[in-house]
Every structure is written in C-alpha cells, then in structure tokens.
Amino acid sequence: MSKNEFLFFENFLDLSQTTTKKLFENAYYPWEVLPGIKSFILELGPTLGKSEYVEINENVWISKKANIANSAHIEGPTIIQKGTEVRHCAFIRGGVIVGENCVVGNSTEIKNSILFNNVQVPHFNYVGDSILGYKSHMGAGSITSNVKSDKSMVTVKTDAEKINTGLKKFGAILGDYVEIGCNAVLNPGSLLGRNVSVYPTSMVRGFIPENIILKNTGEKIKKI
C-alpha cells in the first residue's frame, strides 16, 4: 500500500523544537516512533552533560533549570528539559521526554510520550502513547485515550482510507499550535494537523487537517 503523504510526520511537527529528531530518521508516520521512545531515552540520557542535568533516580534525568514539585512522582526512563515546570501531584510513568519550557500540571499523568518545547498539559490531563507538537495545549480535563475497548490494533481513519498502525496502544498526535478544549477526549489514533482548535467536551477521532476548528457537534470549520 502506498504511503499517505498527508500523514507524514513533517506535516505535523517542527523537529527543531525537540531533542528527539534522531528518533524520526527512519519514520514516515509520526506514530512509528512510539515503540522506540524508551530505548532512545536510555541511549540519550547518559550523554547529557552533568553540568546541565542531574540523574535524580535511575534513568531519570532532570535539567537543573527545571522546576519540579516535591509531590510530583517521576519514573524512568524520563528526560525533563530546562525551563519546564512539573507541578503538584503530577505522575510521569516513564518513557517520557518533556521538552523545554513546558508545563506538566497538577494531577496530570504522562506515559510513553514526547512533549515538544513549550507544550502545556496543565490541569488533570492524561497523555499516553502520544506526541504533542510545539506550543500545543490541552485544556483542563482533556485526555488522550490510547487503547481501544476491544483491545484490537489502533487504526488511523481519513476520509479515504483506514491505516492499521500495528499498535495496541496509540493515543494522539497533536501538531504544532494545536488547542484542545476542556474535557475533550481524543480517541485512539487521533491525528490533529497544525493549528487545529477543538471545542470543549468534543470527541475526536481520526485525522483532522491543519487549520480546522472542530466543534463538539463534529462540524469542521476552516480557519481564515
């Protein structure tokens, strides 16, 4: 089957805004990098300069210029970069790279995911097996659902086709500058193009092209 060029990772993500560029070298679709996140961190972590990073626990590297709440729980392998704030009772379960100047908020849970620079998941969010592009933002209570109810392989749906990702766990890809409204649910295999805005309480599924406003009725409006 030929590749869908509209779903190529470069159409979603600015790789200059992450330390994970090497991870994408052999990828075409963005979800293809998800299984390799943990091993990538274990390779990169020991190379991080001790003048800039502290290994606070086994395989947990934190920038000296990050602000981590005492009540946050962080498991490895994880890298958290400079300028990032991890707030009260955040739970980082490992396989996580948090870029520069991000916010991981109170009671937010993250696992096996990449947050590009300047991402905000500030209030009661769940981010699992997902990639959040530069300056993307998830409103309070919004989540990525990463497993189908029947536990079958996650597919990505477009208007023209359905692509089997070969993954049982895959949440969402948020392109750069995506805005997710409060209490929205991103179903497994959701791909949102750059500059998409999602209304609060929406249920998102499949591929949403760039520069779209998605209403909670499912209506799509092109941004001007």
C-alpha positions in Angstrom: 0.0 0.0 0.0 1.3 3.4 -0.9 2.0 5.9 1.9 -0.4 8.8 2.6 1.7 11.9 2.3 -0.8 14.0 4.3 0.1 11.9 7.4 3.9 12.3 7.0 5.3 13.5 10.4 6.8 16.7 8.9 3.2 17.9 8.2 2.5 17.9 11.9 5.8 18.5 13.8 8.7 21.0 13.8 11.6 18.8 14.7 13.8 21.9 15.5 11.6 22.1 18.6 12.6 18.8 20.2 15.7 16.8 21.1 14.2 13.7 19.5 14.9 14.5 15.9 17.1 11.4 15.5 14.2 9.2 16.6 12.3 10.2 13.5 15.1 9.5 11.0 13.6 6.2 9.8 10.0 7.1 10.3 7.3 8.1 7.8 4.2 8.3 10.0 4.6 10.0 13.4 3.2 7.1 15.4 6.0 4.9 14.2 8.4 6.3 16.7 6.3 5.5 19.8 7.8 2.0 20.4 11.3 3.4 20.4 10.9 6.2 22.9 12.2 4.3 26.0 15.3 2.9 24.3 16.0 6.3 22.8 15.9 7.9 26.3 18.2 5.2 27.7 20.7 6.0 24.9 20.5 9.8 25.2 20.3 10.2 29.0 23.8 9.1 29.9 25.2 11.5 27.3 23.6 14.6 28.9 26.1 16.9 30.4 26.3 16.7 34.2 26.7 20.5 34.3 23.2 20.8 33.0 21.4 17.6 34.1 21.0 15.6 37.3 20.1 11.9 37.4 17.7 12.2 40.3 16.7 8.5 40.2 17.7 5.6 38.0 17.3 6.7 34.3 15.5 10.0 35.3 17.5 13.0 34.0 16.2 16.4 35.0 17.6 19.7 33.9 19.0 21.8 36.8 16.9 24.7 35.3 13.6 22.7 35.6 11.2 23.3 38.5 9.8 20.0 39.9 7.3 20.0 42.7 8.2 17.8 45.7 4.9 16.0 45.4 5.5 15.0 41.7 6.2 11.3 41.0 8.6 10.6 38.1 9.6 7.1 36.9 12.3 6.3 34.4 13.3 6.4 31.7 12.5 10.1 31.6 14.2 13.3 30.5 12.9 16.7 31.5 14.5 19.8 29.9 15.2 23.3 31.1 12.5 25.8 31.9 9.9 23.1 32.4 7.6 23.2 35.4 6.2 19.9 36.8 3.5 20.8 39.3 1.8 19.3 42.4 1.0 15.5 42.2 2.0 15.1 38.5 2.6 11.5 37.6 5.2 10.7 34.9 5.3 7.0 34.4 8.3 6.6 32.2 9.2 6.6 28.5 8.7 10.3 28.6 10.6 13.2 27.1 9.4 16.7 28.2 10.9 19.5 26.1 11.9 23.0 27.1 9.6 25.5 28.8 6.7 23.0 29.2 4.1 22.8 31.9 3.0 19.4 33.3 0.2 20.4 35.7 -1.4 19.2 38.9 -2.7 15.6 38.7 -1.6 15.2 35.1 -0.4 11.7 34.1 2.0 11.0 31.2 3.5 7.8 29.8 5.4 6.8 26.7 5.1 10.2 25.1 7.1 13.1 23.7 6.3 16.7 24.5 7.9 19.2 22.2 9.1 22.5 23.5 6.5 24.9 25.1 3.8 22.3 25.4 1.2 22.8 28.2 -0.8 20.0 29.9 -1.6 22.0 33.0 -4.7 20.5 34.7 -5.9 17.0 35.2 -4.7 15.6 31.8 -3.9 12.1 30.7 -1.3 11.8 27.9 -0.4 8.2 26.9 1.5 6.9 23.8 1.2 10.3 22.2 3.3 13.1 20.7 2.4 16.7 21.4 3.9 19.3 19.0 5.4 22.7 19.6 3.2 25.0 21.6 0.3 22.6 21.7 -2.0 23.0 24.7 -4.5 20.6 26.3 -7.3 22.3 28.3 -8.3 21.1 31.8 -9.5 17.5 31.9 -8.8 16.7 28.3 -7.2 13.3 27.7 -5.7 11.0 25.1 -7.4 7.6 25.1 -4.7 5.2 24.0 -6.4 1.7 24.0 -9.5 0.6 22.0 -12.2 -1.0 24.1 -11.9 -4.3 22.2 -8.1 -4.2 22.6 -7.6 -4.6 18.8 -4.9 -2.7 16.9 -5.3 1.0 16.6 -6.2 2.4 13.2 -6.0 5.9 11.7 -9.0 6.9 9.7 -9.1 9.5 7.0 -11.9 10.3 4.6 -10.4 7.9 2.1 -8.8 5.1 4.0 -8.1 3.3 7.2 -4.5 2.6 8.2 -3.6 -0.1 10.6 -0.8 1.2 12.8 0.2 -2.2 14.2 0.0 -0.7 17.7 -2.3 -1.7 20.5 -1.5 1.5 22.4 -1.6 4.8 20.5 -3.2 7.9 21.7 -2.9 11.0 19.6 -0.6 13.2 17.6 -1.0 16.9 18.1 0.6 19.1 15.5 2.3 22.4 16.4 0.0 25.1 17.9 -3.0 22.7 18.5 -5.5 23.8 21.1 -7.6 21.2 22.8 -10.7 22.4 24.7 -11.5 21.4 28.3 -12.8 17.8 28.8 -12.3 16.8 25.2 -11.5 13.1 24.6 -9.0 12.2 21.8 -9.8 8.6 20.8 -7.1 6.2 19.9 -5.4 7.0 16.6 -6.3 10.7 16.5 -4.1 12.9 14.3 -4.6 16.7 14.5 -2.8 18.9 12.0 -1.1 22.1 12.8 -3.1 25.0 14.2 -6.3 22.9 14.9 -8.6 24.1 17.6 -11.0 21.7 19.3 -14.1 22.8 21.2 -14.6 21.8 24.8 -16.2 18.4 25.5 -15.6 17.2 22.0 -15.0 13.6 21.0 -12.2 13.5 18.4 -11.5 10.6 16.1 -9.2 10.1 13.1 -7.4 12.7 11.0 -8.2 16.4 11.3 -6.4 18.5 8.7 -4.5 21.7 9.7 -6.2 25.0 10.3 -9.5 23.5 11.3 -11.9 24.4 14.1 -13.6 21.2 15.3 -16.9 21.8 17.1 -18.3 19.5 19.7 -21.1 18.6 17.2 -18.4 17.2 14.9 -18.7 20.1 12.5 -15.4 21.2 10.9 -14.8 24.9 10.0 -11.8 26.1 8.1 -9.8 28.9 9.8 -9.4 32.1 7.9 
